[in-house]
């Protein structure tokens, strides 16, 4: 998993993939085919279109080409496709004329396709983040469908697919405008991409982290597609070659007849059914979104007469399913690949190999004894039957995978309580780092103090006294947020010790409530799905609070010491009593007495985690010892209901990042696109809490 977009990070991520023998072997095969094979569609259509218009391509190469007597079928694509393929193909054409050969334009065209092929591979890899390399390379990079369509049949569907996959990756990287631009360019290069757009909008709407990006993504798609498409509609040649094509007519060829004149077209209702099945799911994960896009393309294939190039569209999404399904029904995927290649070789145009004077451009079964409509129909039926089985498997897997963490529009509520200076704010920030700011609404109990710091009432009460805090308002705000509505609340500013004007807080996937009294009221506890208590050692807490209040909150040294002394009784009465309600307790304690006078040196600590017995502690302990070399001790409670895990040692954030997916199923469905795991004990607390969050979501929310 890469943690940054640096060149070094990308190189480290891709090196194992590019050095894999399967990658190298397939790359060599594709390079040989680029050098030796000349697809008929390229030699008769695409390459002549580019070479005959490259001298005066703008503003309208389609008109230039038709004025020279070119075929209407030569280039049914928009300006984006043309601009991408012109540079290397045009350069090859210039060199062909210079050296009096007819080879380099074709090589330039093929190298462009290879670059796009590699771009799809890299975008898919970045989107997947972690995957079995051999399986990934076998299902995409070595896919017979990709090799046949791009390097033998010669179609150019690689470009729109690359832009679409890149757009999804940019969206998941929280770059909505760039994502929309990429998808808009994909639409402009080939209109088939429009099939994916409704699924994209549903995904954005059903995903709280991305819902606010709907306008930006939609606008950038619309503007980009309009800029690169609308101006050319004023060209009759462009409209004839790209809009009014045989491919467009295919959309209405599969139909049922109702009487003499009325017809029922099958594609729209089937496509709408797939959309509806996607829409009805409350919360859509990335996996289900990508699989649903694949099902959208599959439904189009099943409801259209066969067109070789269109099968390329399902490959990236089929690969995603296969990687996530971990070889489940892998044989069916390769059976589909094989059935497609056999059908296409038999009934689609191929290529020539000029160096061997070999012409294989005609369909293999053309003019043979088995060339009959019945045989072709049976072959097509077999191919589509396998495709239908794959659709069913993908849908079942997608829904089951999406439902692992039971979807709900209600946010999951995490409550964190503990004494002043126990580290609540640090833990909240760490959870936001890993869950993502877009997915978390946080509420601090400090915002519900009844008075600002210098109010006279603080001379009679401490902040630890529940009556000095508006806990009813806190409970009400939590309830409103969990019901899906926004709340307006003040924020307590520790710098100037005053409340801000009320600001709006919106519900997201997670609600984190932290404060001195989070577990104090029964009504508030009822709203919490996971209750956490920080039982930090008093000596350590005093050290931390003194350092924080002096450096971050600008309090006087004497006032800090006095405040701590005044709060001891209230701490025992109101704060520590909440620990019995927690399902998860963290206790940090120093390994040796702390030198309070030396605030520059952090004391060495140990972490004690109290949690339910038999949950996942054995896996956690095994990985902490094996991967991190930490010292771990276990002690069970007398009733065997709980265990105390004492952890000592250092752990890096990279180690936490490695352990997390090993103990938390489907981790990517929970965390941010690039989760920021902490090192040290904070990272271990992130890990333990996320494991509990995963368990709560998988089992379903508490009922009482």
ABEGO torsion letter per residue (X at the ends): XBABABAAAAAAAAAAAAABAAAAAAAAAAAAAAAABBBAAAAAAAAAAAAAAAABAOABAAAAAAAAGBBAAABABBAAAAAAAAAAAAAAAAAAAAAGBBAAAAAAAAAAAAAAAAAAAAAAAAAAGBBBAAAAAAAAAABAAAAAAAAAAGBAAAAAAAAAAAAAAAAAAGBAAAAAAAAAAAAAABAAAAAAAAAAAAAAAABAAAAAAAAAAAAAAAAAAAAAAAAAAABAAAAAAAABBAAAAAAAABBBBBEAABBBBAAAAAAAAAAAAAAABABBBAAAAAAAAAAAAAAAAAABBBBAAAAAAAAAAAAAAAAAAGGBGAAAAAAAAAAAAAAAAAABBBBBBAAAGBBAABBAABGBAABBAAAAAAAAAAAAAAAAAAAAAAAAAAAAAAAABBBBABBBBBBBBEBBGAGAAAAAAAAAAAAEAAABBBBBAAAABABBAABAAAAABBAABAAABBAAAAAAAAAAAAAGBBBBBBBBBAAAGBBBBBBBBBBBABBBBBEAAAAABAAAAAABABBBBBBBBAAAAAAAAAAAAAAAAGBBAAAAAAAAAAAAAAAAAAAAAAAAABABBBBBBBABBBBAABAABBBBBBBBBBBBBGBAAAAAAAAAAAAAGBBBBBBBBAAGABBBBBBBEBBBAAAAAAAAAAABBGAAAABBABBBBBBEAAAAAAAAAAAAAAAAAAAEBBAX
